[in-house]
Amino acid sequence: MISRLTLLFVIVTSVASGQPKFPPRDESAKFPDLQLFASELREIIKNKDSQKLLQRVHPEVKFDFDDGSGIEQFKKNWKPEDKNSALWGIMDRIVGLGGVFVKNRSNPFFDFVFPYVNELDLDDADQYFTSLVVTGKEVKVREKPDLKSKVVGYLTYDVVNYDPEKSNGDQWYFIQTADQKISGYVHFDFVYSPVDYRMFLTKENGKWMISCIVAGD
């Protein structure tokens, strides 16, 4: 019996008529205190400074959709004191993509989010599992999952359909544009899923803090 999640991944659906795009945005500069926080955060990530990072993590930080919350559990789960912790690479990428204010806040704990891809608005909830955002300009789409393979097209900030059944591990994603004019492989460095890791910030007592780092839906 095929599970619902498997079915979602197998069936690649069109995100919209035509070929939609979702250009990057970074709204952290709208307020000086948020801009300063984002700048400090980038420096912390660069230096992998766990002490300074934890000073900016909310005491009730969430890191999964179940009962994963609290700074002590956060430290146990992510081990930020370890320079090789996956946390540093994840944060580096999502903060590097830029962040935006959360439009439809169902939780007051979530004011701002990195990366901007989290705010992609799709008509069908199932599409979030089969859609990717191209995060660069003139990104090469290749015939095969190989840097030496023939280039079959170029994409700039496109929202594309994703088929994991044809993808090559976690390095190459098989994609197709909504207008079906381009299909092939894109390296994972140049695409991002709206249900991949994202980091939320909240402002409490006049201070910005990391309130959630989570993946999935």
RARA-V662033 format. One record per residue. N is the residue number from 1. PHI is phi in whole degrees, 0 to 359 (NA if undefined). PSI is psi in degrees with one decimal (NA if undefined). D_FIRST is the distance of its C-alpha to the first C-alpha in Angstrom with 2 decimals. Layout:
[[N,PHI,PSI,D_FIRST] [N,PHI,PSI,D_FIRST]]
//
This chain:
[[1,NA,130.2,0.00] [2,277,127.7,3.81] [3,287,161.7,6.38] [4,298,-39.7,9.50] [5,295,-41.2,11.61] [6,298,-41.8,9.99] [7,298,-37.7,10.28] [8,298,-39.1,13.77] [9,285,-33.8,14.72] [10,286,-39.9,13.76] [11,273,116.2,15.56] [12,264,119.9,19.21] [13,249,156.3,21.29] [14,284,132.2,25.04] [15,285,-22.0,26.68] [16,180,169.2,29.57] [17,288,150.8,31.87] [18,75,-157.2,34.18] [19,236,97.0,33.96] [20,288,153.5,34.00] [21,230,155.3,35.66] [22,219,83.4,35.81] [23,295,152.8,38.98] [24,291,150.3,39.55] [25,220,151.3,41.63] [26,221,106.7,43.30] [27,263,10.7,44.84] [28,293,-19.6,46.02] [29,278,-2.9,49.54] [30,293,-28.7,49.90] [31,230,129.8,51.28] [32,304,-38.7,53.52] [33,291,-35.3,52.08] [34,288,-39.0,48.51] [35,299,-41.1,49.75] [36,295,-43.2,51.49] [37,300,-46.0,48.44] [38,297,-39.6,46.30] [39,295,-44.0,49.10] [40,296,-38.4,49.41] [41,296,-41.5,45.68] [42,298,-38.8,45.71] [43,291,-39.4,48.60] [44,298,-44.5,46.88] [45,296,-42.7,43.80] [46,302,-41.7,46.09] [47,269,-4.7,47.92] [48,51,50.5,44.91] [49,268,94.4,47.09] [50,294,-34.7,45.05] [51,297,-48.1,48.00] [52,290,-33.9,48.53] [53,298,-49.3,44.82] [54,295,-24.0,44.47] [55,291,-17.5,47.51] [56,250,8.2,45.54] [57,261,131.3,42.35] [58,296,141.5,42.14] [59,303,-27.7,42.41] [60,252,30.4,39.24] [61,307,141.0,37.26] [62,256,144.9,33.48] [63,221,11.0,31.17] [64,202,179.8,27.66] [65,266,4.7,25.98] [66,254,-114.6,26.25] [67,254,15.5,29.57] [68,284,97.4,30.68] [69,206,160.2,34.19] [70,101,140.8,37.77] [71,293,-32.2,39.83] [72,292,-41.2,39.91] [73,291,-34.8,36.13] [74,301,-46.9,36.18] [75,296,-40.3,38.64] [76,294,-39.1,36.71] [77,287,-44.2,33.45] [78,261,-24.2,35.03] [79,51,59.2,38.22] [80,296,-18.4,40.25] [81,291,-17.9,43.29] [82,276,116.8,41.55] [83,299,-20.1,42.50] [84,264,6.7,39.35] [85,301,139.1,37.03] [86,299,-22.4,34.17] [87,305,-40.9,35.48] [88,294,-41.2,38.45] [89,292,-39.5,36.59] [90,297,-48.2,34.18] [91,295,-39.9,37.15] [92,301,-43.2,39.21] [93,289,-47.5,36.73] [94,289,-37.0,35.87] [95,290,-35.2,39.52] [96,297,-24.8,40.62] [97,280,-14.1,38.60] [98,92,153.5,40.56] [99,234,167.6,39.75] [100,218,161.9,40.11] [101,286,141.6,40.66] [102,285,123.6,37.63] [103,285,-53.6,38.03] [104,255,86.1,35.95] [105,277,104.6,36.56] [106,274,-12.7,34.48] [107,226,120.4,35.74] [108,295,-9.4,39.44] [109,285,-15.2,38.54] [110,244,96.7,37.29] [111,262,-38.3,40.27] [112,219,148.9,39.79] [113,220,138.0,36.98] [114,251,134.7,36.78] [115,270,172.9,35.51] [116,301,-24.0,36.22] [117,301,-26.8,32.75] [118,302,-26.6,31.44] [119,269,10.9,33.27] [120,301,128.9,31.46] [121,252,114.6,30.94] [122,243,151.4,28.01] [123,290,-36.9,27.41] [124,244,127.8,23.67] [125,302,-32.9,22.31] [126,297,-26.0,19.15] [127,292,-20.5,21.65] [128,296,-23.6,22.81] [129,273,-14.1,19.80] [130,237,19.6,20.47] [131,235,146.3,24.27] [132,227,153.3,27.00] [133,252,127.0,30.74] [134,284,123.0,33.16] [135,259,8.7,35.76] [136,226,176.2,38.61] [137,263,140.5,40.99] [138,50,45.3,40.78] [139,287,132.1,37.70] [140,281,132.3,37.07] [141,256,125.1,33.91] [142,250,153.7,33.73] [143,294,-35.3,32.46] [144,228,161.1,31.01] [145,283,69.0,30.23] [146,205,134.0,33.80] [147,296,-18.4,36.95] [148,265,-1.4,38.87] [149,287,158.7,36.55] [150,300,137.0,37.81] [151,275,124.1,37.79] [152,254,-4.0,36.24] [153,175,171.2,37.02] [154,230,140.4,38.11] [155,231,144.6,36.66] [156,228,105.7,38.44] [157,59,28.5,36.63] [158,281,150.0,33.98] [159,265,121.4,30.70] [160,234,160.0,28.16] [161,275,147.9,24.50] [162,233,131.8,22.58] [163,239,101.3,19.87] [164,293,-23.1,18.78] [165,295,-27.6,17.09] [166,258,-4.2,20.68] [167,282,163.2,22.48] [168,248,90.3,24.42] [169,60,-141.8,23.79] [170,252,15.6,25.50] [171,258,-34.8,28.67] [172,231,133.8,27.86] [173,247,132.6,25.70] [174,275,122.0,24.93] [175,233,162.5,26.09] [176,215,135.9,27.12] [177,289,155.1,29.70] [178,299,-30.7,29.01] [179,276,-0.1,31.59] [180,65,18.5,29.82] [181,277,-25.6,33.20] [182,228,131.6,32.30] [183,215,144.6,29.27] [184,162,-157.9,29.26] [185,252,136.0,29.24] [186,236,136.8,30.86] [187,291,145.8,31.77] [188,297,-20.7,30.31] [189,297,-19.2,33.90] [190,244,11.4,34.15] [191,223,156.3,31.03] [192,213,141.9,29.66] [193,267,140.8,26.61] [194,293,-12.6,27.35] [195,251,11.4,24.84] [196,279,-174.1,26.39] [197,303,137.4,29.18] [198,217,152.9,31.85] [199,238,124.3,34.92] [200,260,148.2,36.46] [201,241,152.0,40.13] [202,226,152.5,41.99] [203,251,117.4,45.72] [204,229,126.8,47.12] [205,54,41.4,50.83] [206,75,12.2,51.66] [207,232,130.6,49.66] [208,281,138.4,46.52] [209,216,155.5,43.92] [210,283,119.9,40.42] [211,254,-17.2,38.25] [212,195,136.0,34.69] [213,231,116.9,32.88] [214,209,155.4,29.15] [215,229,156.6,26.09] [216,97,-163.8,22.82] [217,213,NA,22.56]]
//
